[in-house]
């Protein structure tokens, strides 16, 4: 199954932000952790909006 570039970028960005949020909580930097959660929600919303406006072509030939 081919994955779209938009999906791959969303997953990578989500993993990076989740890791940063986890490290922020461990270092007691709740402000940064909150910003990371906001970023995760933003990329999730942007992905859903992008798929609604222009769906990725994930069909195999």
Buried (B, 14 or more C-beta within 10 A) or exposed (E): EEEBEBBEEBEEBBEEBBEBBEEBEEEEBEEBBEBBBEBBEEBEEEBEEBBEEEEBEEEEE
